Structures are given as C-alpha cells and as structure tokens.
Amino acid sequence: SVDFHLCLNLPFRRNNKLDYSITIHVSLSGALFLLNSTFLLTEWGARVSLGWVCECVAAFMHYSLLCCFTWMAIEALHLYLLLIRVFNTYYKHYLLKLSLAGWGIPGVIVATSLGVKDFKQFYGVTQLIMSDTNTTNEICWITDDSFFYSLNLVYFTLIFVFNFGILMAVASSFCKMKQAIKSNSMLRAKAKGKLMGVPQRFSASCKSGLTLLGLTCLMGTSWGLAFLGSGYVNYPILYLFCILNSLQGFFIFLWICLSAKKQKKRQMEEKLSSSPVRTSDVKSE
C-alpha cells in the first residue's frame, strides 16, 4: 500500500540527496523560533532609552513574521511539486532558490522600509490599549497602521489563498488515493475471505485526519482565523488563534519526529526485503 505520510517526507525518491522536506520543515521552525523569541523582547525594547534598540527589535520581529509567511508558502509549493505535479520537478539549486526566497524576500521588504526612515518612520514604540481595562502597554512594533495593514495583511492574504488552494488540491488527491487503496484492500480481503473491521477503518480515518491536520500546521492555514477575530465571536476565535499558532512549532516538531521514524522504518524494511535469504544459513533445530 501507498504510505501517504511517508511520501510527504520522501520527495524525489530517485536520490536521497534531494530529500528537501526536512530542511524546509526546519527552516519554517527556525522562522517561528525567531518570531517567538523576538516577541519576548518587544516590551523590554520599549523601555530602553536608546531609540535604535526598539527600532531594531521591531524591524527584526517584522522580518521574522514575513519569513514565517514566506516559508509557509514554500511548504505549500513543495507539497504541490511533490504530490500534484509529480513529473518534471527537478530544478537546479532547488534548495538554494527556496532559501533565497524564504529569507531574502522578507529581508528586502524590511530593508526597504528601514531605508526610507528619513521620510517615514515605520518601526518604533507602539502603544497598545487594552479594551477591557483601558490600560496602555508599550511594545516595539510597526508604528504606522496604514503600512501595517497594506503590507502584512495583503502579503498574508495572498499566501493564505495560495496555501488554502494547495491544501484543498492535496486533500482531494489524498481522498482519491485512499479510495483507490481501500478498493484494492477490499478486493484482496474478499479474495482471502476477510473484511476490514470497524476498528481498522476508524484507525485509518484517524490517521488521515491527523495527516491533514499536520498539513494545516505546516502551511499555516490556521492563521486564517485572524480574519474571523471580530464581532461577537472575537474572544473565542482569538483564543483559538493564539493556542493553535503558539503550538504550531511544537506540531511541526512532532511531524518531523514521526516522519523521521517512518522514514527509518521504511528504510529498514527496504533493506531487509532487498537482502537475499540464504537457505544454507537456515538450520533446523
């Protein structure tokens, strides 16, 4: 049978050197680590008397956020090349190009924003007003609201639409694959006089659901909850948004560990199946 989870982490199986999935996962995890680490410095930077410190913290946090969005799009693109466009997917210096896009495009955007600070200051101390207590809190972040919404919102919206489309296409391909595997399994079971029980079907459905949940975390589609964080459903949606996206790095870590475990198991099975069995070594006691 076809192991879909394994296929997601063993692209371009013609050559193990071209297995880039783990590297892309680690890059996304690194971007999330930079974002969360920089966020912890935003209040400290606002209390420092030197203005350039807060400006650097805000700019680096913005850079980390854009890197996260970009690497989420790269995850979706890599998945598209792996599962949808299967053939003619070899590109010269593939990982180098992805790295330049993942770390370079946000760098160009932030560097340009810093370069025009003589005309317009985009980074610095920003006051946040708590709606329930009417208290203010100062952090280092983007100071211009129009710049924040015109750049971050548009950038994320484009990536979210792209990733959501890829997720739907992969889910459709996944369902077709599972249906084909199920049909073949039923035919073999009928031939042997055995049918798949309810627990087995439930276990297969759970594995499929967890796989799609993992893809959702990898491509950051849970960030789309930010579009629903208004009106009467504001607080529940925002809590869900914070919980899911705060644990996104942990989910990716679990995904990498399970992928590495499955990859090692598959390699051991292939090694055992490819090694010839010598009848002279078999001794009856």
N, C-alpha and C positions, 0 to 999 in steps of 0.2 A: 504494500500500500504506500501511497504518497504521504510523507510527513510534511504537512504544510508549515508547521513551526520551524522545522529544520531547514526547509527551503528558504525561509526568510533570512536565515543567517549563514547560508552557504551559497552565495551568489557566484555565478560564473564558475561552476564546479569543474571547468576544464583545467583550471590551475588554481591550487590553493593559495598561491601568492596574490591572487586577485580577489581574495576574500576581504572586502572592504566594509562589510556591515558592522563588525565590532568596532572598527575605527570610527565610523560615523556615529555609532551609539556613544562612544567615549567622548567624542567632540561635543555632542549635544549635552552630555552630562557635565563636561567642563564649562560650557557656557552657562548652564544652570547654577553650577557652583560659584562662578564669578558673580552672577546676578544676586544670589542669596548672600554671599559674603559682602558684596558692596552695599547691599541694602542695610546691613548691620552697622555700617559706618556713616549712614546719612545723618542721623541725629548728632553723632559726635562731630562730624564735619561742620554742621551748622553752628556749633558752639565755639569752634576755633576762631580766633581773632583774625587770622590770615585769610583773606577772601579767596585766594587762589586755591586753597585746600578744598573748600566746599565746591568750588567750580570743577576741580579735577574729579572729586568724588561723584558729582552729578553727571559729568561727561562720561566717566567710566561705567557708571550704572546704566546710562542710556546705551552705551556701546554694548554692554553685556545683554541688555534686553533685546536689542536688534540682532545680536548674534544668536540668541535663543530662537527668535522667529525665523532667522535665515536657515539655521541647522534643522529646524522642524520641516521647512520646505525641502531641504536636501534629503531628509529622511523619506519624504513622500516621493521625490523624484527618483531616488534609488530604488524604492519599492516598485515604482512604475516600470523602471527598466528591468527589474528582476522578474516580475510576475505578469505584467501586461505586455510589454514589448520584449519578448524573450530573446529574439534573434537580432543579430547585428547590434549588440550592446557593448562592444569593446570600444573604448576610447583611450587614446594615448594620454598618459599622465592624468588618468581619471581622478585619482585621489588628490593630486596636487591642484587640479582645477576646482574640485569641490572645496578644498581648504582655502584657496584664494577667494572663492565666493563667500564661504561661511564666515571667515574672519576679515576679509578685505572690504566687502560692500558696506558693512556697518562702520568700519574704520573710516572709509571715505566720507560717509554721511556725517559722522561726528566731527571729523577733522574739518570738514567744510563749515559746520555750524560754529566751531571754535574759531575758524579763520575770519569770520565776519563779526566777531565780538566788538570790534571798534564801531560798527554801525548798529548792531543789535546784540544785546546780552541775552543768551538763551539759557545759560546754566548759572545756578547760584542758590541762595537761600529762598525757600518757598514756604509759605505759611499754610498749614492745613487746619481747617476749622472742623471740630467735632460736632456733628449735627445734634447729638443727644445732650451734650454738656455745654456747648458753645465755647469750649476752650480751644486755644490755638496751640499748634505744635509746629516747630520749625524743622525742616529737613533739607537736605541738598538734593535738588531735582530741577526739572525744567521750569523756568520762571515765566515763560510766555505760553498762555493757553492755546492761542491760535497755532503756534508752532507744534505744540504737543499733539493737538487733535489732527492737524493737517498731515503730519508726518507719521506719527505712531499708529493712529487709527487707520489711515489709508494703507500703510505698509502691512499692518496685521490683517486687515480685511482681505487684501489681495492674497496673502499667504493662506488665510483660513479658507477662502473659497477654493483655492488650488488644492490644499490638503484634504478638504472635505470631499471634493470630487474624486481624488485618488482613492480615498478611503471607501467611497461607495463602489467604485470600479473594482477594487480589490475584494470587497465583501461579496460582490456579485460573482466574481471569478472564484472566490473561495466556496460559495454555496454550490456552484456548478461542479467544482472539483469534489466536494463532499458527496454530492448526489451521485456522481459517477462512481466514486469509491463505494458508496452504500449499495448501489446496484450490483457492482461486481461482487461485493461481500455477500449479498443476498443470494446471488446465483451460486456461489461456491458453497454457501451454507445449505441451500436446497439440495445441491448435489451430494453433500455429506449427510443430509438429514438432520441438520442442526440449524436453528434460527437464533438470531441475536436477541437476548433478553432485554427487559426493560432497564435494568441497572446499566448494562453496557451502552444502550442508546442514550441514557441520561448522562453517563460519563463522557461520551463523545460530544454531546451537546455542550456540556460544561467546558470541555477543552476548547471547543470552537468559540464559545463566548469569551473565555479568558484570552484567547488569541486576538480576537477583535478588540478587546479592552486594552491589550498591550499595544496594538497598533494605534489606538486612540491616544494613548500616552506618548508614544513615540512621535506622532505627528502633531501633538499639541492641540487637538481639536477641542479638548476640554476648556481651553482658553476662550472659546466662543461663548461661554457662559457670561462673559463680560457684557455681551450685547443685551442680556436679559436682566442685568442688575439695575433695574429702575422700577418705580411704581410700588405697588403693594407687595410684590414678591422680592423686593430689594434685599432684605436681610437674609432670607433662606438661600437665595441664589448666590449672594456674596460669600456666605459661609461655605457653601458647597464649592464655589470657585477657589477660595483660599485653601480648603482642605485638599482638593484634588491636585491643584497646581503646586502646593507645598510638598506633596508626596510624589510629584512627578519624577524627581531624581531617584527616589527610592524604588519606584515602579520600574524605571529603566534599569536600575542595578539588578533587580530580581530577574528582569527579562534577559540581561546579559548572562547572569549566572545559569539560568535554565537553558539558555541557548548553548553556552559552552559545555554544559553537562550533556545535552542531547548530541552535540557535535562529537564529543569524546566517545559517547556510547555508539554512535553510528560508525565512527572510525574503527572502533574495536570490532564491531560486527562485520564490517567490510574486510578487516584484516583476518578475522577468523574464517570467513567464508571464502576468501581468496587463497588461504594456505591449504595445500593438498594434504589429505589424510592418508598416511602410510599404513597399510594393513600389517606390515611387519612389526609396527610399534604396538599393535593391539594384542594383548596377551590375555588369554582366558585363565582365570584362577580355578 
